[in-house]
Amino acid sequence: MLKQEAGIKYASSHILDALDFIRHGFLSRTGGISEPPFSSLNFDTRDGDDIKNVEHNKTIAGRLFGFDASRVLTINQSHGNDVLVIDKPVKDISGLSKTSADAIITNQCGIAIGILTADCVPILLIDPIKKVVGVVHAGWRGTAKCIIQKVVEIMVKHFDSDKKEIVAAIGPSIGQCCYKVDDMVAKEFGGNEFINKEDDCWRLDLKKANLYQMLHIGLLEKNISVEDLCTSCRNDLFFSYRADNKKTGRQLNFIMLKGS
């Protein structure tokens, strides 16, 4: 569901919107101060944007969503399936940003855990009973390594979550309409309904692949929302690594337990 507030366009999950103890959002590229090709709500410096712009963009988003810019935690995403777990209070989260992982889980309030995307699939997870939240970066490598399954298993084992209670939201990412992959990638997903060949070209539906994995491990379909916006088709609204010719910004996808 697309929304616009204070000049920022973002998507949210209707399922998560019903939970009053969290804040969440799949942010777009609009509403910040970064200059082209990072215009404008960019949260990453990897392709050359000024760190001052990124920090100011955090402040802009924080004003809207109610978090402190210093309490936004993103990590060194490595396209794997490693998971950072935060189960104790952390006064200074800056050191955690150097962690190489592609998912974060926490039961601590006041930390806006996030992942950065420009085509890959962002997934938010919530256990509304145990008050645990997670955020997942699922590119094709992470999806092939079943990162969503690993995150859910950690929630169950470490926080005693019940799979049937976990709520999940899949955010905007590149759609099967635009995601062409080579034979090597296709082989990782062969024989499944989310990969098919069209006009001598393989097309992969990463959202459907992650949805399939969530259902396979026991999450309930009624507890999962899927945003069908394609970041490549709508690169006017979202950063897209492919549509923007590999030099672009990254949008923030975050979730936070309210409180301090």
Contacts in CASP RR format, 6 or more apart in sequence:
PFRMAT RR
TARGET T0000
AUTHOR 0000-0000-0000
METHOD contacts of the structure
MODEL  1
MLKQEAGIKYASSHILDALDFIRHGFLSRTGGISEPPFSSLNFDTRDGDD
IKNVEHNKTIAGRLFGFDASRVLTINQSHGNDVLVIDKPVKDISGLSKTS
ADAIITNQCGIAIGILTADCVPILLIDPIKKVVGVVHAGWRGTAKCIIQK
VVEIMVKHFDSDKKEIVAAIGPSIGQCCYKVDDMVAKEFGGNEFINKEDD
CWRLDLKKANLYQMLHIGLLEKNISVEDLCTSCRNDLFFSYRADNKKTGR
QLNFIMLKGS
1 11 0 8 1.000
1 12 0 8 1.000
1 13 0 8 1.000
1 14 0 8 1.000
1 17 0 8 1.000
1 227 0 8 1.000
2 9 0 8 1.000
2 10 0 8 1.000
2 11 0 8 1.000
2 229 0 8 1.000
3 9 0 8 1.000
3 10 0 8 1.000
3 11 0 8 1.000
3 12 0 8 1.000
4 10 0 8 1.000
5 64 0 8 1.000
6 60 0 8 1.000
6 63 0 8 1.000
6 64 0 8 1.000
7 30 0 8 1.000
7 31 0 8 1.000
8 27 0 8 1.000
8 28 0 8 1.000
8 30 0 8 1.000
8 31 0 8 1.000
8 32 0 8 1.000
8 41 0 8 1.000
8 60 0 8 1.000
8 61 0 8 1.000
8 64 0 8 1.000
9 28 0 8 1.000
9 30 0 8 1.000
9 31 0 8 1.000
9 237 0 8 1.000
10 25 0 8 1.000
10 26 0 8 1.000
10 27 0 8 1.000
10 28 0 8 1.000
11 25 0 8 1.000
11 26 0 8 1.000
11 28 0 8 1.000
11 171 0 8 1.000
11 172 0 8 1.000
11 227 0 8 1.000
11 229 0 8 1.000
12 24 0 8 1.000
12 25 0 8 1.000
12 26 0 8 1.000
13 24 0 8 1.000
13 124 0 8 1.000
13 169 0 8 1.000
13 171 0 8 1.000
13 225 0 8 1.000
13 227 0 8 1.000
14 225 0 8 1.000
15 167 0 8 1.000
15 169 0 8 1.000
15 223 0 8 1.000
15 224 0 8 1.000
15 225 0 8 1.000
16 22 0 8 1.000
16 24 0 8 1.000
16 124 0 8 1.000
16 126 0 8 1.000
16 167 0 8 1.000
16 169 0 8 1.000
16 225 0 8 1.000
16 255 0 8 1.000
19 126 0 8 1.000
19 128 0 8 1.000
19 167 0 8 1.000
21 128 0 8 1.000
21 131 0 8 1.000
21 257 0 8 1.000
21 258 0 8 1.000
22 126 0 8 1.000
22 133 0 8 1.000
22 255 0 8 1.000
22 256 0 8 1.000
22 257 0 8 1.000
22 258 0 8 1.000
23 65 0 8 1.000
23 66 0 8 1.000
23 67 0 8 1.000
23 112 0 8 1.000
23 254 0 8 1.000
23 255 0 8 1.000
23 256 0 8 1.000
23 258 0 8 1.000
24 124 0 8 1.000
24 169 0 8 1.000
24 254 0 8 1.000
24 255 0 8 1.000
24 256 0 8 1.000
25 65 0 8 1.000
25 124 0 8 1.000
25 253 0 8 1.000
25 254 0 8 1.000
25 255 0 8 1.000
26 122 0 8 1.000
26 169 0 8 1.000
26 171 0 8 1.000
26 172 0 8 1.000
26 227 0 8 1.000
26 251 0 8 1.000
26 253 0 8 1.000
27 41 0 8 1.000
27 43 0 8 1.000
27 61 0 8 1.000
27 251 0 8 1.000
27 252 0 8 1.000
27 253 0 8 1.000
27 254 0 8 1.000
28 41 0 8 1.000
28 237 0 8 1.000
28 238 0 8 1.000
28 251 0 8 1.000
29 39 0 8 1.000
29 40 0 8 1.000
29 41 0 8 1.000
29 42 0 8 1.000
29 237 0 8 1.000
29 238 0 8 1.000
29 239 0 8 1.000
29 249 0 8 1.000
29 251 0 8 1.000
30 40 0 8 1.000
30 41 0 8 1.000
30 237 0 8 1.000
31 40 0 8 1.000
31 41 0 8 1.000
31 60 0 8 1.000
32 39 0 8 1.000
32 40 0 8 1.000
32 41 0 8 1.000
32 42 0 8 1.000
32 56 0 8 1.000
32 57 0 8 1.000
32 60 0 8 1.000
33 40 0 8 1.000
33 53 0 8 1.000
33 56 0 8 1.000
33 57 0 8 1.000
33 60 0 8 1.000
34 40 0 8 1.000
34 41 0 8 1.000
34 42 0 8 1.000
34 49 0 8 1.000
34 50 0 8 1.000
34 53 0 8 1.000
34 54 0 8 1.000
34 57 0 8 1.000
34 249 0 8 1.000
35 49 0 8 1.000
35 53 0 8 1.000
37 47 0 8 1.000
37 244 0 8 1.000
37 247 0 8 1.000
37 248 0 8 1.000
37 249 0 8 1.000
38 47 0 8 1.000
38 48 0 8 1.000
38 49 0 8 1.000
38 53 0 8 1.000
38 248 0 8 1.000
38 249 0 8 1.000
40 57 0 8 1.000
41 57 0 8 1.000
41 60 0 8 1.000
41 61 0 8 1.000
41 251 0 8 1.000
41 252 0 8 1.000
42 49 0 8 1.000
42 53 0 8 1.000
42 54 0 8 1.000
42 57 0 8 1.000
42 239 0 8 1.000
42 249 0 8 1.000
42 250 0 8 1.000
42 251 0 8 1.000
43 54 0 8 1.000
43 57 0 8 1.000
43 58 0 8 1.000
43 74 0 8 1.000
43 116 0 8 1.000
43 249 0 8 1.000
43 250 0 8 1.000
43 251 0 8 1.000
43 252 0 8 1.000
44 54 0 8 1.000
44 74 0 8 1.000
44 116 0 8 1.000
44 249 0 8 1.000
44 250 0 8 1.000
45 51 0 8 1.000
45 54 0 8 1.000
46 250 0 8 1.000
47 247 0 8 1.000
47 248 0 8 1.000
47 249 0 8 1.000
49 249 0 8 1.000
55 69 0 8 1.000
58 69 0 8 1.000
58 72 0 8 1.000
59 69 0 8 1.000
61 67 0 8 1.000
61 72 0 8 1.000
61 252 0 8 1.000
62 68 0 8 1.000
62 69 0 8 1.000
62 72 0 8 1.000
62 112 0 8 1.000
65 112 0 8 1.000
65 254 0 8 1.000
65 256 0 8 1.000
67 110 0 8 1.000
67 112 0 8 1.000
67 256 0 8 1.000
70 93 0 8 1.000
70 94 0 8 1.000
71 93 0 8 1.000
71 110 0 8 1.000
71 111 0 8 1.000
71 112 0 8 1.000
72 112 0 8 1.000
72 114 0 8 1.000
72 252 0 8 1.000
72 254 0 8 1.000
73 93 0 8 1.000
73 96 0 8 1.000
73 97 0 8 1.000
73 104 0 8 1.000
73 111 0 8 1.000
73 112 0 8 1.000
73 113 0 8 1.000
73 114 0 8 1.000
74 97 0 8 1.000
74 114 0 8 1.000
74 115 0 8 1.000
74 116 0 8 1.000
74 252 0 8 1.000
75 84 0 8 1.000
75 96 0 8 1.000
75 97 0 8 1.000
75 98 0 8 1.000
75 99 0 8 1.000
75 100 0 8 1.000
75 101 0 8 1.000
75 102 0 8 1.000
75 104 0 8 1.000
75 115 0 8 1.000
76 97 0 8 1.000
76 98 0 8 1.000
76 99 0 8 1.000
76 100 0 8 1.000
76 101 0 8 1.000
77 101 0 8 1.000
77 102 0 8 1.000
77 115 0 8 1.000
77 116 0 8 1.000
77 137 0 8 1.000
78 100 0 8 1.000
78 101 0 8 1.000
78 102 0 8 1.000
79 102 0 8 1.000
79 137 0 8 1.000
79 139 0 8 1.000
79 141 0 8 1.000
79 142 0 8 1.000
80 102 0 8 1.000
80 141 0 8 1.000
80 142 0 8 1.000
80 145 0 8 1.000
80 147 0 8 1.000
81 102 0 8 1.000
81 103 0 8 1.000
81 142 0 8 1.000
81 145 0 8 1.000
81 146 0 8 1.000
81 147 0 8 1.000
81 150 0 8 1.000
82 100 0 8 1.000
82 101 0 8 1.000
82 102 0 8 1.000
82 103 0 8 1.000
83 101 0 8 1.000
83 102 0 8 1.000
83 103 0 8 1.000
83 104 0 8 1.000
83 105 0 8 1.000
83 147 0 8 1.000
83 150 0 8 1.000
83 151 0 8 1.000
83 154 0 8 1.000
84 96 0 8 1.000
84 99 0 8 1.000
84 101 0 8 1.000
84 103 0 8 1.000
84 104 0 8 1.000
84 105 0 8 1.000
85 104 0 8 1.000
85 105 0 8 1.000
85 106 0 8 1.000
85 154 0 8 1.000
85 158 0 8 1.000
86 96 0 8 1.000
86 104 0 8 1.000
86 105 0 8 1.000
86 106 0 8 1.000
86 107 0 8 1.000
86 108 0 8 1.000
86 111 0 8 1.000
86 113 0 8 1.000
87 106 0 8 1.000
87 107 0 8 1.000
87 108 0 8 1.000
87 158 0 8 1.000
87 159 0 8 1.000
88 108 0 8 1.000
89 108 0 8 1.000
90 96 0 8 1.000
90 108 0 8 1.000
90 111 0 8 1.000
93 111 0 8 1.000
102 115 0 8 1.000
102 136 0 8 1.000
102 137 0 8 1.000
102 138 0 8 1.000
102 142 0 8 1.000
102 147 0 8 1.000
103 115 0 8 1.000
103 134 0 8 1.000
103 135 0 8 1.000
103 136 0 8 1.000
103 137 0 8 1.000
103 147 0 8 1.000
103 150 0 8 1.000
103 151 0 8 1.000
104 113 0 8 1.000
104 114 0 8 1.000
104 115 0 8 1.000
104 134 0 8 1.000
104 135 0 8 1.000
105 125 0 8 1.000
105 132 0 8 1.000
105 133 0 8 1.000
105 134 0 8 1.000
105 151 0 8 1.000
105 154 0 8 1.000
105 155 0 8 1.000
105 158 0 8 1.000
105 159 0 8 1.000
106 113 0 8 1.000
106 132 0 8 1.000
106 133 0 8 1.000
106 134 0 8 1.000
106 257 0 8 1.000
107 130 0 8 1.000
107 131 0 8 1.000
107 132 0 8 1.000
107 133 0 8 1.000
107 159 0 8 1.000
107 257 0 8 1.000
108 257 0 8 1.000
109 256 0 8 1.000
109 257 0 8 1.000
109 258 0 8 1.000
109 259 0 8 1.000
109 260 0 8 1.000
110 256 0 8 1.000
110 257 0 8 1.000
110 258 0 8 1.000
110 259 0 8 1.000
110 260 0 8 1.000
111 256 0 8 1.000
111 257 0 8 1.000
112 254 0 8 1.000
112 255 0 8 1.000
112 256 0 8 1.000
113 133 0 8 1.000
113 134 0 8 1.000
113 135 0 8 1.000
113 254 0 8 1.000
113 255 0 8 1.000
113 256 0 8 1.000
114 135 0 8 1.000
114 252 0 8 1.000
114 253 0 8 1.000
114 254 0 8 1.000
114 255 0 8 1.000
115 122 0 8 1.000
115 135 0 8 1.000
115 136 0 8 1.000
115 137 0 8 1.000
115 252 0 8 1.000
115 253 0 8 1.000
116 137 0 8 1.000
116 250 0 8 1.000
116 251 0 8 1.000
116 252 0 8 1.000
116 253 0 8 1.000
117 137 0 8 1.000
117 173 0 8 1.000
117 231 0 8 1.000
117 239 0 8 1.000
117 250 0 8 1.000
117 251 0 8 1.000
117 253 0 8 1.000
118 231 0 8 1.000
118 238 0 8 1.000
118 239 0 8 1.000
118 240 0 8 1.000
118 241 0 8 1.000
118 244 0 8 1.000
118 248 0 8 1.000
118 249 0 8 1.000
118 250 0 8 1.000
118 251 0 8 1.000
119 173 0 8 1.000
119 174 0 8 1.000
119 179 0 8 1.000
119 231 0 8 1.000
119 232 0 8 1.000
119 240 0 8 1.000
119 241 0 8 1.000
119 242 0 8 1.000
120 137 0 8 1.000
120 138 0 8 1.000
120 139 0 8 1.000
120 173 0 8 1.000
120 174 0 8 1.000
120 206 0 8 1.000
121 136 0 8 1.000
121 137 0 8 1.000
121 138 0 8 1.000
121 139 0 8 1.000
121 143 0 8 1.000
121 170 0 8 1.000
121 171 0 8 1.000
121 173 0 8 1.000
121 206 0 8 1.000
121 207 0 8 1.000
121 210 0 8 1.000
122 135 0 8 1.000
122 136 0 8 1.000
122 137 0 8 1.000
122 138 0 8 1.000
122 170 0 8 1.000
122 171 0 8 1.000
122 172 0 8 1.000
122 173 0 8 1.000
122 253 0 8 1.000
123 135 0 8 1.000
123 136 0 8 1.000
123 138 0 8 1.000
123 148 0 8 1.000
123 168 0 8 1.000
123 169 0 8 1.000
123 170 0 8 1.000
123 171 0 8 1.000
123 210 0 8 1.000
124 133 0 8 1.000
124 134 0 8 1.000
124 135 0 8 1.000
124 136 0 8 1.000
124 168 0 8 1.000
124 169 0 8 1.000
124 171 0 8 1.000
124 253 0 8 1.000
124 255 0 8 1.000
125 133 0 8 1.000
125 134 0 8 1.000
125 135 0 8 1.000
125 136 0 8 1.000
125 151 0 8 1.000
125 152 0 8 1.000
125 155 0 8 1.000
125 166 0 8 1.000
125 167 0 8 1.000
125 168 0 8 1.000
126 132 0 8 1.000
126 133 0 8 1.000
126 134 0 8 1.000
126 166 0 8 1.000
126 167 0 8 1.000
126 168 0 8 1.000
126 255 0 8 1.000
127 133 0 8 1.000
127 155 0 8 1.000
127 159 0 8 1.000
127 161 0 8 1.000
127 162 0 8 1.000
127 165 0 8 1.000
127 166 0 8 1.000
127 167 0 8 1.000
128 165 0 8 1.000
128 167 0 8 1.000
129 161 0 8 1.000
129 162 0 8 1.000
129 165 0 8 1.000
130 159 0 8 1.000
130 160 0 8 1.000
130 161 0 8 1.000
131 257 0 8 1.000
132 155 0 8 1.000
132 159 0 8 1.000
132 161 0 8 1.000
133 255 0 8 1.000
133 256 0 8 1.000
133 257 0 8 1.000
134 151 0 8 1.000
134 155 0 8 1.000
134 255 0 8 1.000
135 253 0 8 1.000
135 254 0 8 1.000
135 255 0 8 1.000
136 147 0 8 1.000
136 148 0 8 1.000
136 151 0 8 1.000
137 147 0 8 1.000
138 147 0 8 1.000
138 148 0 8 1.000
138 206 0 8 1.000
138 210 0 8 1.000
139 206 0 8 1.000
140 181 0 8 1.000
140 185 0 8 1.000
140 188 0 8 1.000
140 189 0 8 1.000
140 204 0 8 1.000
140 206 0 8 1.000
143 206 0 8 1.000
143 209 0 8 1.000
143 210 0 8 1.000
143 213 0 8 1.000
144 188 0 8 1.000
144 189 0 8 1.000
146 213 0 8 1.000
148 210 0 8 1.000
148 213 0 8 1.000
148 214 0 8 1.000
148 217 0 8 1.000
149 213 0 8 1.000
149 216 0 8 1.000
149 217 0 8 1.000
152 161 0 8 1.000
152 163 0 8 1.000
152 166 0 8 1.000
152 214 0 8 1.000
152 217 0 8 1.000
152 219 0 8 1.000
153 217 0 8 1.000
155 161 0 8 1.000
155 166 0 8 1.000
156 162 0 8 1.000
156 163 0 8 1.000
163 217 0 8 1.000
163 218 0 8 1.000
163 219 0 8 1.000
164 218 0 8 1.000
164 219 0 8 1.000
164 220 0 8 1.000
164 223 0 8 1.000
165 223 0 8 1.000
166 219 0 8 1.000
166 223 0 8 1.000
167 223 0 8 1.000
167 224 0 8 1.000
168 214 0 8 1.000
168 219 0 8 1.000
168 223 0 8 1.000
168 224 0 8 1.000
168 225 0 8 1.000
169 224 0 8 1.000
169 225 0 8 1.000
169 226 0 8 1.000
169 227 0 8 1.000
170 207 0 8 1.000
170 210 0 8 1.000
170 211 0 8 1.000
170 224 0 8 1.000
170 225 0 8 1.000
170 226 0 8 1.000
170 227 0 8 1.000
171 207 0 8 1.000
171 226 0 8 1.000
171 227 0 8 1.000
171 229 0 8 1.000
171 253 0 8 1.000
172 227 0 8 1.000
172 229 0 8 1.000
172 230 0 8 1.000
172 231 0 8 1.000
172 234 0 8 1.000
172 238 0 8 1.000
173 206 0 8 1.000
173 207 0 8 1.000
173 230 0 8 1.000
173 231 0 8 1.000
174 206 0 8 1.000
174 230 0 8 1.000
174 231 0 8 1.000
174 232 0 8 1.000
174 240 0 8 1.000
174 242 0 8 1.000
175 205 0 8 1.000
175 206 0 8 1.000
175 207 0 8 1.000
175 230 0 8 1.000
175 231 0 8 1.000
175 232 0 8 1.000
175 233 0 8 1.000
176 194 0 8 1.000
176 203 0 8 1.000
176 204 0 8 1.000
176 205 0 8 1.000
176 208 0 8 1.000
177 203 0 8 1.000
177 230 0 8 1.000
177 232 0 8 1.000
177 233 0 8 1.000
178 230 0 8 1.000
178 232 0 8 1.000
178 233 0 8 1.000
178 242 0 8 1.000
178 243 0 8 1.000
179 203 0 8 1.000
179 204 0 8 1.000
179 205 0 8 1.000
179 206 0 8 1.000
179 232 0 8 1.000
179 242 0 8 1.000
180 201 0 8 1.000
180 202 0 8 1.000
180 203 0 8 1.000
181 195 0 8 1.000
181 202 0 8 1.000
181 203 0 8 1.000
181 204 0 8 1.000
182 202 0 8 1.000
183 202 0 8 1.000
185 202 0 8 1.000
185 204 0 8 1.000
186 195 0 8 1.000
186 197 0 8 1.000
186 202 0 8 1.000
186 204 0 8 1.000
189 195 0 8 1.000
189 204 0 8 1.000
189 209 0 8 1.000
192 209 0 8 1.000
192 212 0 8 1.000
193 208 0 8 1.000
193 212 0 8 1.000
194 204 0 8 1.000
194 205 0 8 1.000
194 206 0 8 1.000
194 208 0 8 1.000
194 209 0 8 1.000
194 212 0 8 1.000
195 202 0 8 1.000
195 203 0 8 1.000
195 204 0 8 1.000
195 205 0 8 1.000
195 209 0 8 1.000
196 202 0 8 1.000
196 203 0 8 1.000
197 203 0 8 1.000
207 226 0 8 1.000
207 228 0 8 1.000
211 224 0 8 1.000
211 226 0 8 1.000
214 224 0 8 1.000
215 221 0 8 1.000
215 224 0 8 1.000
229 237 0 8 1.000
229 238 0 8 1.000
231 238 0 8 1.000
231 239 0 8 1.000
231 240 0 8 1.000
231 243 0 8 1.000
232 240 0 8 1.000
232 242 0 8 1.000
232 243 0 8 1.000
233 243 0 8 1.000
235 243 0 8 1.000
235 244 0 8 1.000
238 251 0 8 1.000
239 248 0 8 1.000
239 249 0 8 1.000
239 250 0 8 1.000
239 251 0 8 1.000
240 248 0 8 1.000
241 248 0 8 1.000
END
